[in-house]
Amino acid sequence: MTTVSPRAGAGLTWAVLCLLPALALAAPRFSVAGLTSNNEVRLRTPTGHLETALRVDLLPGSPEAGGEASAGGEPAGTRVTVLVDPLLAADGTQVPVTVRVGTATDGAAEAPISVRQPVTVTLSADLPSPGDYRGRVVLLADGAREVTPLLVQRVEAAPTVQFYPVSPARGWTLGPFSGKATVRLTFKETAGVGGAVGPAAVVQLDRKEGGAGNGAAPVQAQDARWSFRGPDGALSEGVLQVPANGTGLLSLDVDGLPESGEYTGTVRLGVPQGSPVEQTFTVWVKTPALWGAFLIFLGVVTSAAVRFYVQRVRPRVTLRGRAEAARQKLQELVPARPLEREAAVAAALRRQVDALLHDIQRPLSGLAVQDSVLALFEARLQLFSLWSVLLRQLEGLKGMALLDAEKKLKSVESLLQNDQATSADFTEQAQYLRTLDLESVARAVLESRLAELEQQSQTLVSQRGDDAVSRRLQGELPLYLLRARQQLPGTDLESSRRLVDAAREAFLEILLSDLEGSLSGRELPGGFTPEEWAELRARVAEQLARARARKSASVDEAFLYYQSAHALYLRALVDNLEEALAAARRESGGDLRALSGWEAEVEAQLKSARAHLDQGEVNQATPDYRTAHQTFERNATLRQKAASVGSRQSVLEMLPDVTLDPFSQKPAEPPPPLPGAPAGGNITPLPPPGITKTGTDALVNLDWIPLPRSGDLWKVELAVLGMMSIIAVLLGLQLLDVFSPTWGGSGAWMSAFLWGFGLHQVGNATFDGLWGMVSKLEK
């Protein structure tokens, strides 16, 4: 063994390091085009025969790269020799490779190369089966050798697909009865290779509830089911045949969708080579519009049924209970041995309540008994109970003082048997009978007459002041009143009645004498012609004569005649003073439209007096007229009085003698209105009948429409309700957006029912139910 000294080894190493750059520059460098990052050549072929071209480049850093070309045009540089090792398969099979360098056809493996002139190498081989084959490309040039790994992949020819855009599919669901939606997926083969693709699968399916974007809710596998179909209706093991560059159709049937809404999913389709292809799809699931219409109609019908129950059935049950209670009470009110009059009235009432019970128990389409009818009978029964008690008390009492009570009970008996009586009549009579206590009735009437007489006397004295009428009222009337009051507490009611009537006759005599004295003047009052004054005196005297004639028989009737005479006389004086006021204003040269203070006051007092006269309140009209007369006398000038009023002074001096009506009688009926004018208020008078008929005929003539019979009226009402129900359903379908492709779900169903029932609002639209719509149309 030879031992090398350390000094000699170091020198050798230094020499090698110095010669490396020279050696590197002396050896040419080559590059094969298309190298991967791993510095290997990869080739791919879908067929068994491989024929491909490689380009070999000379790198610029080689020493021969800059050589000059020879005279014949060939480069004077490096010549390269290309060798390819046999390809080795994975199972050990070797495949020879034919190499042809450049454009030579004799199979030469050597060719000149330069930087500007690369060399093309053609490789040919027959690959027996698909798979990976490995080999090497060896480049030789002037003692230099470079090796590049070679990888050849033979792939099996397979189709490649691409999906077209997918339109949303529509489906329907209705609780447990779910339909199915079919998604049509169309694709195209893009590799130009026909064959089988598949299988297909749904990798995701989400739901947006109601299509309102409330968030995606995953649908579990047990909720939804799906299957795929090909163009012929079925798939063989999930594989679909597709032609080269052709189109295919894949149908996805989705079933068992639990809720309405928008479903989004992804379909993954496998291909023989490469990654699977995915395509998203959308399914709109809704509840059928007929179901929404049915729910709205159900709400409408339910609303109508509730309304019918509330307005027809329940009130009838209540009325029947009240009628049965009234019949039982009637049996309790009638004693075992009733009076003849009592038994007759009780029999009439029993027939009425039996007829009410028969009408109440009739079918719902029959006569509807109103609450007012039963309330009227209950008021009649209540009056009967009071009348029966007083009738039995009256049988044991006879006397002059109870004649009014007897008449009253007879009128009540007639009222109980009158079918045309109203509830107000029964209530009024019942209130009266509750206060009817035999002798106390007569005493109360006499007491009220005395109190009224005293009040009217004192009022008249305060109004008249110190005149002849006041002195007579203060001197004569108190004696009559004192005697009547002393006799009233006694047991002799007839004597008390005579004394009260005597006091009233004395009072009426004072008033009659005063009014007769006002008309007996010899001078003609100013403002009246002799004929007018004579006519007025005759009319007033006629009424006064009637009052005197009825004074002894009925003081009340005599007072009415006096009131009529007094009103007639006072109305003439008011008219006379109004004419005097107008004449005074004309002669003073003032503007008739501009009133002074006192003139406006006089006019207002006269209007008030006339208003009281129109209402029959003579006692309240007299103070207004007297105030107007005094104001006129105080402010009118002597010249105006002499020119406009003239001889009215004699009449105006007689005005203080006009008396007040002392009794509060019912106001006299106002004069009948003029033809075509309203009786009162602001009601516009109706046009004459001829004009109304002509105007109506000019608009439309509806006389040809037949009037339905009472028995067929329910059919007309049913037809109207049906038409309104259809309108309500159509309106609900429009507002609830039932035709939306994702409408449905329990919330939407509830909204549809509540809309039909009339308890739901959609946007700014509110539906008041079927009867609310009918009420709006009636308005």
Number of C-alpha atoms within 10 A of each C-alpha: 3 4 5 9 8 9 8 10 11 11 11 12 10 11 11 11 11 11 10 11 10 10 11 13 13 15 17 24 21 25 16 20 12 14 14 9 7 7 13 18 21 15 16 13 17 13 16 15 13 18 14 13 14 15 15 22 19 22 17 15 15 18 16 23 20 15 13 13 12 10 8 7 8 11 20 18 18 20 16 24 18 20 20 20 18 18 22 18 20 11 9 9 13 16 18 16 20 17 19 22 26 20 13 11 8 8 13 14 17 20 19 18 26 26 19 13 12 19 24 18 21 18 16 15 17 14 24 13 13 16 14 18 24 19 21 18 17 15 21 17 19 12 8 13 15 14 14 16 17 19 17 20 19 21 16 14 17 18 23 27 25 17 18 12 12 15 12 16 17 17 25 26 23 18 15 10 10 17 17 18 21 19 21 19 19 16 20 19 21 15 15 15 17 18 18 18 22 19 18 23 17 18 11 14 21 17 25 20 20 24 21 11 11 10 11 15 12 14 16 11 10 8 12 14 14 16 16 20 20 18 12 7 9 15 17 11 9 18 19 21 16 21 15 18 16 15 16 19 17 20 17 21 15 18 19 18 27 19 27 27 27 26 26 18 15 16 19 18 23 21 20 16 13 10 11 17 16 16 17 17 19 19 24 23 31 25 27 19 17 12 15 26 21 16 23 30 23 19 27 27 19 18 22 19 13 14 15 13 13 12 11 17 14 12 17 22 13 12 22 20 13 16 21 16 13 19 21 11 15 21 13 11 16 18 12 8 8 14 15 9 12 18 15 14 18 22 13 13 20 16 11 15 20 14 11 19 19 13 16 21 16 13 9 12 10 13 12 15 20 13 12 11 13 19 15 18 21 22 18 23 22 17 25 25 17 17 23 23 12 19 19 13 12 17 10 7 10 10 10 11 18 19 13 13 21 17 11 17 19 15 12 20 20 13 19 24 16 11 9 8 14 16 17 11 16 23 16 11 20 21 12 13 19 12 10 17 15 18 15 14 16 22 19 14 11 22 19 12 18 23 13 15 20 19 14 19 22 15 13 19 20 11 16 18 12 10 11 12 20 18 14 14 18 13 10 14 21 15 11 19 19 14 15 23 17 11 17 21 12 11 11 12 21 15 14 23 20 13 23 25 22 19 24 22 22 17 21 21 14 18 23 20 12 16 20 16 13 18 18 9 12 7 9 16 21 18 21 17 11 11 9 12 16 13 12 18 18 13 13 21 17 13 20 23 16 17 26 20 14 16 21 13 10 13 17 16 17 22 26 20 22 24 26 18 24 24 24 18 19 21 18 14 19 24 13 19 22 17 14 22 20 14 16 23 19 14 13 12 8 12 10 9 6 10 13 11 8 15 20 12 16 22 18 14 22 23 18 17 25 22 15 18 23 18 15 20 22 27 22 16 26 27 18 20 24 20 14 25 23 12 16 21 13 10 10 16 13 10 13 18 20 13 14 21 21 15 17 19 16 15 20 20 12 14 16 16 18 20 24 24 24 22 17 10 13 10 14 16 9 11 9 9 10 8 9 11 13 14 14 8 6 7 9 10 11 11 11 10 8 8 11 12 11 10 10 11 12 9 8 8 9 9 8 6 7 7 8 11 9 9 9 9 13 14 12 12 11 11 12 13 18 14 12 18 23 16 14 24 23 15 15 24 18 11 15 19 14 23 17 16 23 27 27 30 19 12 9 18 19 17 21 29 24 22 28 31 24 22 15 18 15 12 8 5 9 12 19 19 26 24 16 12 16 14 11 9 8 7 5
